[in-house]
Amino acid sequence: MNAAGYTRVSISEQAEDGFSLESQDHNIHAFAQGKGMEVVHIYQDAGISGTRSDRPALEQLLHDAEQGKFDVVIVHSIDRFYRDLQGLLKALNHLQQHGVAFISISENLDFTTPWGKLALAVLGSLAEIYIDRLSEDTRRGKRQRARNGLWNGSPPLGYCRGNCATCTVPNGPDYCPHAGQANRSQDKGLVLHPIESEMVRLAFEWYATGNYSDGQIAEKLSAHAHTLPDGSTVRFLSKGRPGRSDPGPLSKDTIRDVLKNPFYTGVVPYYGKQGPRRRKPVSLSPGKHQALVEQTVFDRCQEIRRLSARPRTHGGTTCRIYPLSGILYCAACGSKMRAQGGSKGRHYYVCTGRLQHTTDCSDPAVCAQDAEAQLVEFLDSLPVPDDLETWVCQQLDPEWDEQQVREQEVQLQGRLVRAVELYLAGDISKARYETEKTDCEDKLADLRPGAIRDILARTELLIGFAGRYQEASGLQKKKLMRVLVASAHLRKQCLVSVQPQPLLYPIFRNLIQRMSFSGGSDGI
């Protein structure tokens, strides 16, 4: 009788050590010899979880079973074959349909008999429970590592484990100048890779300008010649994974993952149990590694990505940023208007309802420059009063008395000065001084609440808006529009309505009334 063996380990370190695989192989051959069977082949999956069904060796085994290449499959134990009950039963049913028996040495059961099948279901359930508990324990361990400031998994681009003396990673020998020298590892944390870290810094630096996309940065980095301390140059390469992929040119997906990873600011993110598209950390803990980028630079990169202001190229020409994308709507059918380029460098906003045939809208596309100019003209025409602060406060509170507020501010500031003098003279204790100081500061803040200060700061942007807008960069123009406008509507290429941000609604309403009273526009 011809027999096939199947061996598996789930951790890459076990696979490299080889003991677990060799032990399984030895047991299978010894068992087959004792039963008078001939082992024709050993199928081996190294470093792959028993819950996965896409194991290369297992798939080949099931395929060969269909071809009748053996009569029985022998494994060391059930959990080597499968740790998922549903997958286990499916695989065994496949073998049975093709007349192939299945034997597990450790359990000493013939799973072709009714009792064997019952025992199989019980053992499979226990294996599944074990893997569930193991997964939960692993999650807890990973969360604790993150709390301790340690990264989970392979080092991200820009870092390494610092095991320089025995380094065998793809971007180590013949690439990293530290390979073969003394170890730089410290407290189980990660250290900066001397070449990859410069690559990461450049990626953030270029993206923060708002002038490059992920793909453009990948191309620039792959073409960049980095100078080493000894004067030699080296090309930037992706990290590569042993046994999976070799280092090579950087991809836009690699750059995207780098630019979104808060690890580079000196913290360790923990993502928890989330779906395959997880990208929002459950928690952030101070890391034991050295930060590669400032928090302000990282935040700017996230803001650029959030505003979808990443320019792309077409035929070598950089496309423009569309300031009204996301806030512009078609008044005819209510659909959003999408920005798109046309021939000869023309740019347009087009109704998505018309584009996607979800509505019967027939409104034509509008030139992007014309649409933007109409909204800029409207915002610039709003008659902002000279004494803006007093006017804004009166619009929000009709009983507002600016003179009374200023008198109260003078009194409170005087109290603060007296408290300082008394404390320095030793007439009041430090605790009394702190109490007086806190009370005065709280009352000063109450005189002009944060909401009023925010509204005032936004309203000030309307002063000389056209000039301010023209001098701004593409990204700044988009931010200006979003700070002031929630939505704008076009009908037949003309601006017909503007919805301000909710915080500014009463201010816009009163400004438009001022326009009407002065003989200007009827408002929008």
NORQUI-V518791 format. One record per pair of residues at least 6 apart in sequence whose ideal C-beta (glycine too) atoms are under 6 Angstrom apart, sorted by the first residue. I is the first residue (numbers start at 1). J is the second residue. If there is no record, write none. Layout:
<<I:J> <I:J>>
//
This chain:
<<1:37> <1:71> <2:38> <2:40> <2:70> <2:71> <3:32> <3:37> <3:39> <3:70> <3:72> <3:74> <4:41> <4:70> <4:73> <5:28> <5:39> <5:42> <5:74> <6:43> <6:61> <6:75> <7:21> <7:24> <7:25> <7:44> <8:45> <8:80> <9:15> <9:20> <9:21> <9:46> <10:49> <12:47> <14:20> <15:46> <15:47> <24:76> <25:42> <27:76> <27:105> <28:74> <29:39> <31:105> <32:39> <40:70> <43:57> <43:61> <44:57> <45:55> <45:57> <48:55> <50:79> <50:82> <50:83> <51:83> <51:84> <51:131> <53:87> <62:94> <65:95> <65:98> <65:100> <66:98> <72:101> <73:102> <74:103> <75:81> <75:104> <76:105> <77:104> <77:106> <78:104> <78:123> <78:127> <79:127> <82:88> <83:127> <83:131> <85:124> <85:125> <85:128> <88:124> <92:102> <95:102> <101:112> <102:111> <109:116> <109:119> <110:116> <111:120> <142:152> <143:270> <145:152> <146:268> <146:270> <146:285> <147:285> <149:268> <149:285> <149:286> <149:287> <149:288> <150:188> <151:190> <151:268> <155:190> <156:263> <157:196> <157:239> <157:258> <158:193> <158:196> <158:197> <158:200> <158:292> <159:190> <159:193> <160:193> <161:185> <162:183> <162:184> <162:185> <162:191> <163:183> <163:185> <164:178> <164:179> <164:181> <164:183> <164:184> <165:183> <167:179> <170:240> <170:247> <171:239> <171:247> <172:179> <173:179> <177:194> <177:228> <184:191> <187:288> <189:288> <189:289> <190:289> <192:290> <197:292> <198:226> <199:221> <199:236> <200:258> <200:292> <201:292> <203:217> <203:255> <203:258> <204:293> <204:297> <206:212> <206:217> <207:259> <207:301> <208:297> <208:300> <208:301> <210:304> <210:309> <210:475> <213:310> <213:312> <214:252> <214:255> <214:256> <215:252> <217:255> <218:250> <218:251> <218:252> <218:255> <221:236> <221:250> <222:249> <222:250> <224:236> <225:233> <226:234> <227:233> <237:247> <238:247> <238:248> <238:250> <238:254> <240:246> <240:247> <259:301> <262:269> <264:292> <264:293> <265:291> <265:295> <265:298> <266:287> <266:291> <267:284> <267:287> <268:285> <268:287> <269:281> <269:284> <270:282> <270:283> <271:278> <271:281> <272:282> <307:478> <309:321> <309:475> <309:478> <311:318> <311:319> <312:319> <321:474> <322:339> <323:372> <323:477> <323:478> <323:481> <324:372> <325:339> <327:485> <327:487> <327:488> <328:337> <328:349> <328:488> <329:336> <329:487> <329:489> <330:337> <330:351> <330:363> <331:489> <331:490> <331:491> <331:496> <332:361> <332:363> <332:491> <333:353> <333:359> <333:361> <335:351> <335:352> <335:353> <336:352> <337:349> <337:351> <338:350> <338:352> <339:349> <340:348> <340:350> <341:347> <342:348> <347:368> <348:365> <348:368> <349:366> <349:368> <349:371> <350:365> <351:361> <351:363> <353:359> <353:361> <354:361> <363:492> <366:490> <366:493> <374:495> <375:488> <376:466> <376:469> <379:465> <380:465> <380:466> <382:462> <382:511> <383:514> <383:515> <384:462> <384:463> <385:391> <389:456> <390:402> <392:456> <392:459> <393:400> <394:400> <395:506> <395:510> <405:447> <408:447> <412:440> <412:443> <412:444> <415:440> <416:440> <419:433> <419:436> <422:428> <423:433> <455:503> <458:483> <458:504> <459:507> <486:499> <486:501> <487:499> <488:498> <489:496> <489:497> <497:524> <498:524> <500:508> <512:523> <515:521>>
//
